[in-house]
Amino acid sequence: MICEYCETEIPIGLSVCPACRKPQSAPGQTDRRALWFVLIVVVMFGIAVAEHHLVFSH
């Protein structure tokens, strides 16, 4: 595994980088954050489009 901050190689099983001492996120956690961000953006866009149709449909 590679450190998210200093890009040092981290031995398997460690959750803290031995070089910079910063905690590492769990594998896949970054991917989930990106997925949630995209999902929230899509929902917000959908709400904006729905409101636009409600306002201008009259």
PQR file of N, CA, C, O and H, with PARSE charges and radii, in Angstrom:
ATOM      1  N   MET A   1       0.851  -1.170   0.000 -0.4000 1.5000
ATOM      2  CA  MET A   1       0.000   0.000   0.000 -0.0000 2.0000
ATOM      3  C   MET A   1       0.902   1.240   0.000  0.5500 1.7000
ATOM      4  O   MET A   1       2.008   1.213   0.540 -0.5500 1.4000
ATOM      5  N   ILE A   2       0.415   2.323  -0.612 -0.4000 1.5000
ATOM      6  CA  ILE A   2       1.159   3.571  -0.697 -0.0000 2.0000
ATOM      7  C   ILE A   2       0.467   4.617   0.188  0.5500 1.7000
ATOM      8  O   ILE A   2      -0.760   4.711   0.199 -0.5500 1.4000
ATOM      9  H   ILE A   2      -0.483   2.345  -1.051  0.4000 1.0000
ATOM     10  N   CYS A   3       1.263   5.405   0.931 -0.4000 1.5000
ATOM     11  CA  CYS A   3       0.723   6.458   1.797 -0.0000 2.0000
ATOM     12  C   CYS A   3      -0.004   7.505   0.949  0.5500 1.7000
ATOM     13  O   CYS A   3       0.489   7.916  -0.102 -0.5500 1.4000
ATOM     14  H   CYS A   3       2.260   5.330   0.922  0.4000 1.0000
ATOM     15  N   GLU A   4      -1.182   7.929   1.418 -0.4000 1.5000
ATOM     16  CA  GLU A   4      -1.973   8.934   0.715 -0.0000 2.0000
ATOM     17  C   GLU A   4      -1.305  10.303   0.747  0.5500 1.7000
ATOM     18  O   GLU A   4      -1.598  11.149  -0.099 -0.5500 1.4000
ATOM     19  H   GLU A   4      -1.582   7.595   2.272  0.4000 1.0000
ATOM     20  N   TYR A   5      -0.422  10.535   1.696 -0.4000 1.5000
ATOM     21  CA  TYR A   5       0.150  11.862   1.911 -0.0000 2.0000
ATOM     22  C   TYR A   5       1.586  11.988   1.396  0.5500 1.7000
ATOM     23  O   TYR A   5       1.903  12.927   0.667 -0.5500 1.4000
ATOM     24  H   TYR A   5      -0.184   9.848   2.383  0.4000 1.0000
ATOM     25  N   CYS A   6       2.449  11.048   1.773 -0.4000 1.5000
ATOM     26  CA  CYS A   6       3.863  11.180   1.400 -0.0000 2.0000
ATOM     27  C   CYS A   6       4.303  10.152   0.358  0.5500 1.7000
ATOM     28  O   CYS A   6       5.457  10.158  -0.071 -0.5500 1.4000
ATOM     29  H   CYS A   6       2.191  10.285   2.365  0.4000 1.0000
ATOM     30  N   GLU A   7       3.395   9.275  -0.048 -0.4000 1.5000
ATOM     31  CA  GLU A   7       3.630   8.259  -1.081 -0.0000 2.0000
ATOM     32  C   GLU A   7       4.734   7.261  -0.731  0.5500 1.7000
ATOM     33  O   GLU A   7       5.394   6.719  -1.617 -0.5500 1.4000
ATOM     34  H   GLU A   7       2.457   9.270   0.300  0.4000 1.0000
ATOM     35  N   THR A   8       4.927   7.026   0.561 -0.4000 1.5000
ATOM     36  CA  THR A   8       5.869   6.010   1.021 -0.0000 2.0000
ATOM     37  C   THR A   8       5.174   4.653   1.024  0.5500 1.7000
ATOM     38  O   THR A   8       3.974   4.564   1.282 -0.5500 1.4000
ATOM     39  H   THR A   8       4.391   7.466   1.281  0.4000 1.0000
ATOM     40  N   GLU A   9       5.920   3.618   0.742 -0.4000 1.5000
ATOM     41  CA  GLU A   9       5.381   2.252   0.794 -0.0000 2.0000
ATOM     42  C   GLU A   9       5.054   1.901   2.246  0.5500 1.7000
ATOM     43  O   GLU A   9       5.887   2.085   3.133 -0.5500 1.4000
ATOM     44  H   GLU A   9       6.895   3.690   0.532  0.4000 1.0000
ATOM     45  N   ILE A  10       3.849   1.399   2.487 -0.4000 1.5000
ATOM     46  CA  ILE A  10       3.419   1.023   3.833 -0.0000 2.0000
ATOM     47  C   ILE A  10       3.242  -0.493   3.873  0.5500 1.7000
ATOM     48  O   ILE A  10       2.543  -1.058   3.031 -0.5500 1.4000
ATOM     49  H   ILE A  10       3.173   1.249   1.766  0.4000 1.0000
ATOM     50  N   PRO A  11       3.871  -1.156   4.849 -0.5600 1.5000
ATOM     51  CA  PRO A  11       3.695  -2.606   4.966  0.2800 2.0000
ATOM     52  C   PRO A  11       2.223  -2.968   5.191  0.5500 1.7000
ATOM     53  O   PRO A  11       1.474  -2.221   5.821 -0.5500 1.4000
ATOM     54  N   ILE A  12       1.833  -4.110   4.673 -0.4000 1.5000
ATOM     55  CA  ILE A  12       0.464  -4.587   4.821 -0.0000 2.0000
ATOM     56  C   ILE A  12       0.132  -4.735   6.302  0.5500 1.7000
ATOM     57  O   ILE A  12       0.932  -5.257   7.079 -0.5500 1.4000
ATOM     58  H   ILE A  12       2.441  -4.718   4.161  0.4000 1.0000
ATOM     59  N   GLY A  13      -1.039  -4.279   6.678 -0.4000 1.5000
ATOM     60  CA  GLY A  13      -1.502  -4.411   8.057 -0.0000 2.0000
ATOM     61  C   GLY A  13      -1.364  -3.148   8.877  0.5500 1.7000
ATOM     62  O   GLY A  13      -1.990  -3.031   9.931 -0.5500 1.4000
ATOM     63  H   GLY A  13      -1.689  -3.855   6.047  0.4000 1.0000
ATOM     64  N   LEU A  14      -0.563  -2.198   8.425 -0.4000 1.5000
ATOM     65  CA  LEU A  14      -0.422  -0.948   9.165 -0.0000 2.0000
ATOM     66  C   LEU A  14      -1.477   0.052   8.704  0.5500 1.7000
ATOM     67  O   LEU A  14      -1.765   0.154   7.511 -0.5500 1.4000
ATOM     68  H   LEU A  14      -0.055  -2.293   7.569  0.4000 1.0000
ATOM     69  N   SER A  15      -2.051   0.787   9.651 -0.4000 1.5000
ATOM     70  CA  SER A  15      -3.040   1.800   9.302 -0.0000 2.0000
ATOM     71  C   SER A  15      -2.475   3.208   9.457  0.5500 1.7000
ATOM     72  O   SER A  15      -3.165   4.197   9.208 -0.5500 1.4000
ATOM     73  H   SER A  15      -1.818   0.704  10.620  0.4000 1.0000
ATOM     74  N   VAL A  16      -1.195   3.288   9.878 -0.4000 1.5000
ATOM     75  CA  VAL A  16      -0.507   4.573  10.027 -0.0000 2.0000
ATOM     76  C   VAL A  16       0.797   4.490   9.240  0.5500 1.7000
ATOM     77  O   VAL A  16       1.515   3.493   9.320 -0.5500 1.4000
ATOM     78  H   VAL A  16      -0.635   2.485  10.080  0.4000 1.0000
ATOM     79  N   CYS A  17       1.098   5.538   8.483 -0.4000 1.5000
ATOM     80  CA  CYS A  17       2.331   5.562   7.698 -0.0000 2.0000
ATOM     81  C   CYS A  17       3.534   5.641   8.630  0.5500 1.7000
ATOM     82  O   CYS A  17       3.558   6.492   9.519 -0.5500 1.4000
ATOM     83  H   CYS A  17       0.515   6.348   8.418  0.4000 1.0000
ATOM     84  N   PRO A  18       4.534   4.777   8.454 -0.5600 1.5000
ATOM     85  CA  PRO A  18       5.715   4.822   9.313  0.2800 2.0000
ATOM     86  C   PRO A  18       6.591   6.056   9.050  0.5500 1.7000
ATOM     87  O   PRO A  18       7.383   6.436   9.913 -0.5500 1.4000
ATOM     88  N   ALA A  19       6.467   6.681   7.888 -0.4000 1.5000
ATOM     89  CA  ALA A  19       7.296   7.843   7.558 -0.0000 2.0000
ATOM     90  C   ALA A  19       6.700   9.152   8.065  0.5500 1.7000
ATOM     91  O   ALA A  19       7.389   9.930   8.725 -0.5500 1.4000
ATOM     92  H   ALA A  19       5.824   6.373   7.187  0.4000 1.0000
ATOM     93  N   CYS A  20       5.418   9.404   7.763 -0.4000 1.5000
ATOM     94  CA  CYS A  20       4.816  10.688   8.135 -0.0000 2.0000
ATOM     95  C   CYS A  20       3.862  10.578   9.320  0.5500 1.7000
ATOM     96  O   CYS A  20       3.382  11.595   9.820 -0.5500 1.4000
ATOM     97  H   CYS A  20       4.858   8.772   7.227  0.4000 1.0000
ATOM     98  N   ARG A  21       3.584   9.363   9.772 -0.4000 1.5000
ATOM     99  CA  ARG A  21       2.730   9.092  10.945 -0.0000 2.0000
ATOM    100  C   ARG A  21       1.274   9.512  10.766  0.5500 1.7000
ATOM    101  O   ARG A  21       0.560   9.694  11.752 -0.5500 1.4000
ATOM    102  H   ARG A  21       3.974   8.537   9.366  0.4000 1.0000
ATOM    103  N   LYS A  22       0.828   9.668   9.530 -0.4000 1.5000
ATOM    104  CA  LYS A  22      -0.566  10.040   9.292 -0.0000 2.0000
ATOM    105  C   LYS A  22      -1.405   8.782   9.107  0.5500 1.7000
ATOM    106  O   LYS A  22      -0.965   7.831   8.461 -0.5500 1.4000
ATOM    107  H   LYS A  22       1.408   9.521   8.729  0.4000 1.0000
ATOM    108  N   PRO A  23      -2.614   8.771   9.670 -0.5600 1.5000
ATOM    109  CA  PRO A  23      -3.485   7.601   9.511  0.2800 2.0000
ATOM    110  C   PRO A  23      -3.961   7.471   8.065  0.5500 1.7000
ATOM    111  O   PRO A  23      -4.162   8.466   7.369 -0.5500 1.4000
ATOM    112  N   GLN A  24      -4.131   6.251   7.638 -0.4000 1.5000
ATOM    113  CA  GLN A  24      -4.564   5.971   6.273 -0.0000 2.0000
ATOM    114  C   GLN A  24      -6.026   5.551   6.287  0.5500 1.7000
ATOM    115  O   GLN A  24      -6.492   4.938   7.248 -0.5500 1.4000
ATOM    116  H   GLN A  24      -3.967   5.442   8.203  0.4000 1.0000
ATOM    117  N   SER A  25      -6.746   5.880   5.222 -0.4000 1.5000
ATOM    118  CA  SER A  25      -8.134   5.444   5.129 -0.0000 2.0000
ATOM    119  C   SER A  25      -8.160   3.961   4.778  0.5500 1.7000
ATOM    120  O   SER A  25      -7.200   3.413   4.237 -0.5500 1.4000
ATOM    121  H   SER A  25      -6.367   6.378   4.442  0.4000 1.0000
ATOM    122  N   ALA A  26      -9.266   3.341   5.097 -0.4000 1.5000
ATOM    123  CA  ALA A  26      -9.421   1.924   4.781 -0.0000 2.0000
ATOM    124  C   ALA A  26      -9.473   1.737   3.271  0.5500 1.7000
ATOM    125  O   ALA A  26      -9.937   2.632   2.565 -0.5500 1.4000
ATOM    126  H   ALA A  26     -10.046   3.786   5.537  0.4000 1.0000
ATOM    127  N   PRO A  27      -9.013   0.605   2.754 -0.5600 1.5000
ATOM    128  CA  PRO A  27      -9.072   0.365   1.312  0.2800 2.0000
ATOM    129  C   PRO A  27     -10.504   0.493   0.798  0.5500 1.7000
ATOM    130  O   PRO A  27     -11.432  -0.074   1.375 -0.5500 1.4000
ATOM    131  N   GLY A  28     -10.673   1.231  -0.277 -0.4000 1.5000
ATOM    132  CA  GLY A  28     -12.005   1.417  -0.857 -0.0000 2.0000
ATOM    133  C   GLY A  28     -12.775   2.580  -0.278  0.5500 1.7000
ATOM    134  O   GLY A  28     -13.794   2.978  -0.843 -0.5500 1.4000
ATOM    135  H   GLY A  28      -9.920   1.692  -0.746  0.4000 1.0000
ATOM    136  N   GLN A  29     -12.322   3.140   0.834 -0.4000 1.5000
ATOM    137  CA  GLN A  29     -13.054   4.227   1.469 -0.0000 2.0000
ATOM    138  C   GLN A  29     -13.060   5.469   0.579  0.5500 1.7000
ATOM    139  O   GLN A  29     -14.070   6.168   0.508 -0.5500 1.4000
ATOM    140  H   GLN A  29     -11.495   2.816   1.293  0.4000 1.0000
ATOM    141  N   THR A  30     -11.960   5.749  -0.092 -0.4000 1.5000
ATOM    142  CA  THR A  30     -11.876   6.901  -0.983 -0.0000 2.0000
ATOM    143  C   THR A  30     -12.847   6.732  -2.141  0.5500 1.7000
ATOM    144  O   THR A  30     -13.488   7.697  -2.557 -0.5500 1.4000
ATOM    145  H   THR A  30     -11.139   5.181  -0.035  0.4000 1.0000
ATOM    146  N   ASP A  31     -12.963   5.520  -2.663 -0.4000 1.5000
ATOM    147  CA  ASP A  31     -13.891   5.257  -3.759 -0.0000 2.0000
ATOM    148  C   ASP A  31     -15.327   5.497  -3.324  0.5500 1.7000
ATOM    149  O   ASP A  31     -16.127   6.033  -4.091 -0.5500 1.4000
ATOM    150  H   ASP A  31     -12.443   4.736  -2.325  0.4000 1.0000
ATOM    151  N   ARG A  32     -15.661   5.104  -2.099 -0.4000 1.5000
ATOM    152  CA  ARG A  32     -17.016   5.315  -1.592 -0.0000 2.0000
ATOM    153  C   ARG A  32     -17.319   6.797  -1.430  0.5500 1.7000
ATOM    154  O   ARG A  32     -18.436   7.239  -1.701 -0.5500 1.4000
ATOM    155  H   ARG A  32     -15.012   4.669  -1.476  0.4000 1.0000
ATOM    156  N   ARG A  33     -16.332   7.562  -0.991 -0.4000 1.5000
ATOM    157  CA  ARG A  33     -16.531   9.011  -0.848 -0.0000 2.0000
ATOM    158  C   ARG A  33     -16.830   9.643  -2.196  0.5500 1.7000
ATOM    159  O   ARG A  33     -17.725  10.482  -2.305 -0.5500 1.4000
ATOM    160  H   ARG A  33     -15.425   7.203  -0.771  0.4000 1.0000
ATOM    161  N   ALA A  34     -16.092   9.250  -3.217 -0.4000 1.5000
ATOM    162  CA  ALA A  34     -16.325   9.790  -4.558 -0.0000 2.0000
ATOM    163  C   ALA A  34     -17.707   9.391  -5.066  0.5500 1.7000
ATOM    164  O   ALA A  34     -18.392  10.200  -5.691 -0.5500 1.4000
ATOM    165  H   ALA A  34     -15.366   8.569  -3.129  0.4000 1.0000
ATOM    166  N   LEU A  35     -18.119   8.167  -4.808 -0.4000 1.5000
ATOM    167  CA  LEU A  35     -19.440   7.704  -5.230 -0.0000 2.0000
ATOM    168  C   LEU A  35     -20.537   8.502  -4.541  0.5500 1.7000
ATOM    169  O   LEU A  35     -21.501   8.905  -5.191 -0.5500 1.4000
ATOM    170  H   LEU A  35     -17.562   7.510  -4.300  0.4000 1.0000
ATOM    171  N   TRP A  36     -20.412   8.737  -3.246 -0.4000 1.5000
ATOM    172  CA  TRP A  36     -21.405   9.535  -2.508 -0.0000 2.0000
ATOM    173  C   TRP A  36     -21.455  10.959  -3.039  0.5500 1.7000
ATOM    174  O   TRP A  36     -22.536  11.531  -3.178 -0.5500 1.4000
ATOM    175  H   TRP A  36     -19.629   8.409  -2.717  0.4000 1.0000
ATOM    176  N   PHE A  37     -20.291  11.538  -3.337 -0.4000 1.5000
ATOM    177  CA  PHE A  37     -20.253  12.890  -3.875 -0.0000 2.0000
ATOM    178  C   PHE A  37     -21.007  12.970  -5.201  0.5500 1.7000
ATOM    179  O   PHE A  37     -21.818  13.875  -5.399 -0.5500 1.4000
ATOM    180  H   PHE A  37     -19.413  11.073  -3.224  0.4000 1.0000
ATOM    181  N   VAL A  38     -20.745  12.033  -6.105 -0.4000 1.5000
ATOM    182  CA  VAL A  38     -21.421  12.013  -7.399 -0.0000 2.0000
ATOM    183  C   VAL A  38     -22.918  11.812  -7.206  0.5500 1.7000
ATOM    184  O   VAL A  38     -23.718  12.465  -7.875 -0.5500 1.4000
ATOM    185  H   VAL A  38     -20.086  11.298  -5.944  0.4000 1.0000
ATOM    186  N   LEU A  39     -23.300  10.931  -6.318 -0.4000 1.5000
ATOM    187  CA  LEU A  39     -24.712  10.680  -6.055 -0.0000 2.0000
ATOM    188  C   LEU A  39     -25.414  11.939  -5.544  0.5500 1.7000
ATOM    189  O   LEU A  39     -26.523  12.249  -5.980 -0.5500 1.4000
ATOM    190  H   LEU A  39     -22.650  10.400  -5.775  0.4000 1.0000
ATOM    191  N   ILE A  40     -24.782  12.656  -4.634 -0.4000 1.5000
ATOM    192  CA  ILE A  40     -25.371  13.883  -4.090 -0.0000 2.0000
ATOM    193  C   ILE A  40     -25.505  14.941  -5.179  0.5500 1.7000
ATOM    194  O   ILE A  40     -26.520  15.635  -5.244 -0.5500 1.4000
ATOM    195  H   ILE A  40     -23.882  12.403  -4.281  0.4000 1.0000
ATOM    196  N   VAL A  41     -24.497  15.071  -6.032 -0.4000 1.5000
ATOM    197  CA  VAL A  41     -24.566  16.041  -7.126 -0.0000 2.0000
ATOM    198  C   VAL A  41     -25.711  15.695  -8.080  0.5500 1.7000
ATOM    199  O   VAL A  41     -26.442  16.584  -8.516 -0.5500 1.4000
ATOM    200  H   VAL A  41     -23.673  14.507  -5.979  0.4000 1.0000
ATOM    201  N   VAL A  42     -25.869  14.426  -8.404 -0.4000 1.5000
ATOM    202  CA  VAL A  42     -26.945  14.008  -9.305 -0.0000 2.0000
ATOM    203  C   VAL A  42     -28.311  14.284  -8.678  0.5500 1.7000
ATOM    204  O   VAL A  42     -29.219  14.750  -9.366 -0.5500 1.4000
ATOM    205  H   VAL A  42     -25.275  13.704  -8.050  0.4000 1.0000
ATOM    206  N   VAL A  43     -28.468  14.006  -7.398 -0.4000 1.5000
ATOM    207  CA  VAL A  43     -29.740  14.271  -6.711 -0.0000 2.0000
ATOM    208  C   VAL A  43     -30.034  15.764  -6.695  0.5500 1.7000
ATOM    209  O   VAL A  43     -31.164  16.177  -6.958 -0.5500 1.4000
ATOM    210  H   VAL A  43     -27.730  13.627  -6.839  0.4000 1.0000
ATOM    211  N   MET A  44     -29.024  16.577  -6.387 -0.4000 1.5000
ATOM    212  CA  MET A  44     -29.229  18.029  -6.368 -0.0000 2.0000
ATOM    213  C   MET A  44     -29.625  18.536  -7.762  0.5500 1.7000
ATOM    214  O   MET A  44     -30.500  19.394  -7.882 -0.5500 1.4000
ATOM    215  H   MET A  44     -28.107  16.241  -6.173  0.4000 1.0000
ATOM    216  N   PHE A  45     -28.997  18.020  -8.796 -0.4000 1.5000
ATOM    217  CA  PHE A  45     -29.343  18.404 -10.162 -0.0000 2.0000
ATOM    218  C   PHE A  45     -30.783  17.997 -10.474  0.5500 1.7000
ATOM    219  O   PHE A  45     -31.528  18.758 -11.090 -0.5500 1.4000
ATOM    220  H   PHE A  45     -28.286  17.323  -8.699  0.4000 1.0000
ATOM    221  N   GLY A  46     -31.167  16.804 -10.049 -0.4000 1.5000
ATOM    222  CA  GLY A  46     -32.541  16.340 -10.273 -0.0000 2.0000
ATOM    223  C   GLY A  46     -33.557  17.220  -9.571  0.5500 1.7000
ATOM    224  O   GLY A  46     -34.615  17.513 -10.127 -0.5500 1.4000
ATOM    225  H   GLY A  46     -30.561  16.185  -9.548  0.4000 1.0000
ATOM    226  N   ILE A  47     -33.247  17.641  -8.361 -0.4000 1.5000
ATOM    227  CA  ILE A  47     -34.150  18.529  -7.619 -0.0000 2.0000
ATOM    228  C   ILE A  47     -34.264  19.872  -8.335  0.5500 1.7000
ATOM    229  O   ILE A  47     -35.361  20.416  -8.456 -0.5500 1.4000
ATOM    230  H   ILE A  47     -32.387  17.403  -7.910  0.4000 1.0000
ATOM    231  N   ALA A  48     -33.141  20.411  -8.811 -0.4000 1.5000
ATOM    232  CA  ALA A  48     -33.160  21.689  -9.522 -0.0000 2.0000
ATOM    233  C   ALA A  48     -33.999  21.601 -10.793  0.5500 1.7000
ATOM    234  O   ALA A  48     -34.763  22.519 -11.091 -0.5500 1.4000
ATOM    235  H   ALA A  48     -32.250  19.969  -8.713  0.4000 1.0000
ATOM    236  N   VAL A  49     -33.866  20.518 -11.541 -0.4000 1.5000
ATOM    237  CA  VAL A  49     -34.645  20.343 -12.771 -0.0000 2.0000
ATOM    238  C   VAL A  49     -36.124  20.213 -12.439  0.5500 1.7000
ATOM    239  O   VAL A  49     -36.962  20.801 -13.123 -0.5500 1.4000
ATOM    240  H   VAL A  49     -33.245  19.773 -11.300  0.4000 1.0000
ATOM    241  N   ALA A  50     -36.455  19.456 -11.404 -0.4000 1.5000
ATOM    242  CA  ALA A  50     -37.857  19.290 -11.008 -0.0000 2.0000
ATOM    243  C   ALA A  50     -38.464  20.624 -10.588  0.5500 1.7000
ATOM    244  O   ALA A  50     -39.597  20.931 -10.960 -0.5500 1.4000
ATOM    245  H   ALA A  50     -35.774  18.979 -10.848  0.4000 1.0000
ATOM    246  N   GLU A  51     -37.729  21.414  -9.822 -0.4000 1.5000
ATOM    247  CA  GLU A  51     -38.234  22.723  -9.405 -0.0000 2.0000
ATOM    248  C   GLU A  51     -38.423  23.631 -10.609  0.5500 1.7000
ATOM    249  O   GLU A  51     -39.397  24.381 -10.673 -0.5500 1.4000
ATOM    250  H   GLU A  51     -36.809  21.165  -9.519  0.4000 1.0000
ATOM    251  N   HIS A  52     -37.505  23.570 -11.560 -0.4000 1.5000
ATOM    252  CA  HIS A  52     -37.607  24.386 -12.769 -0.0000 2.0000
ATOM    253  C   HIS A  52     -38.899  24.041 -13.522  0.5500 1.7000
ATOM    254  O   HIS A  52     -39.611  24.939 -13.973 -0.5500 1.4000
ATOM    255  H   HIS A  52     -36.714  22.960 -11.508  0.4000 1.0000
ATOM    256  N   HIS A  53     -39.197  22.763 -13.657 -0.4000 1.5000
ATOM    257  CA  HIS A  53     -40.403  22.339 -14.352 -0.0000 2.0000
ATOM    258  C   HIS A  53     -41.643  22.749 -13.593  0.5500 1.7000
ATOM    259  O   HIS A  53     -42.644  23.103 -14.216 -0.5500 1.4000
ATOM    260  H   HIS A  53     -38.619  22.034 -13.290  0.4000 1.0000
ATOM    261  N   LEU A  54     -41.619  22.715 -12.272 -0.4000 1.5000
ATOM    262  CA  LEU A  54     -42.775  23.120 -11.483 -0.0000 2.0000
ATOM    263  C   LEU A  54     -43.040  24.619 -11.599  0.5500 1.7000
ATOM    264  O   LEU A  54     -44.191  25.042 -11.705 -0.5500 1.4000
ATOM    265  H   LEU A  54     -40.806  22.428 -11.766  0.4000 1.0000
ATOM    266  N   VAL A  55     -41.981  25.420 -11.579 -0.4000 1.5000
ATOM    267  CA  VAL A  55     -42.128  26.872 -11.624 -0.0000 2.0000
ATOM    268  C   VAL A  55     -42.598  27.338 -13.006  0.5500 1.7000
ATOM    269  O   VAL A  55     -43.480  28.192 -13.102 -0.5500 1.4000
ATOM    270  H   VAL A  55     -41.046  25.077 -11.492  0.4000 1.0000
ATOM    271  N   PHE A  56     -42.021  26.787 -14.067 -0.4000 1.5000
ATOM    272  CA  PHE A  56     -42.303  27.276 -15.398 -0.0000 2.0000
ATOM    273  C   PHE A  56     -43.420  26.489 -16.129  0.5500 1.7000
ATOM    274  O   PHE A  56     -43.694  26.763 -17.298 -0.5500 1.4000
ATOM    275  H   PHE A  56     -41.305  26.093 -13.988  0.4000 1.0000
ATOM    276  N   SER A  57     -44.041  25.550 -15.472 -0.4000 1.5000
ATOM    277  CA  SER A  57     -45.111  24.789 -16.121 -0.0000 2.0000
ATOM    278  C   SER A  57     -46.450  25.505 -16.036  0.5500 1.7000
ATOM    279  O   SER A  57     -47.401  25.110 -16.709 -0.5500 1.4000
ATOM    280  H   SER A  57     -43.818  25.327 -14.523  0.4000 1.0000
ATOM    281  N   HIS A  58     -46.540  26.538 -15.230 -0.4000 1.5000
ATOM    282  CA  HIS A  58     -47.821  27.271 -15.082 -0.0000 2.0000
ATOM    283  C   HIS A  58     -47.889  28.370 -16.019  0.5500 1.7000
ATOM    284  O   HIS A  58     -48.882  29.098 -16.047 -0.5500 1.4000
ATOM    285  H   HIS A  58     -45.767  26.859 -14.683  0.4000 1.0000
TER
END
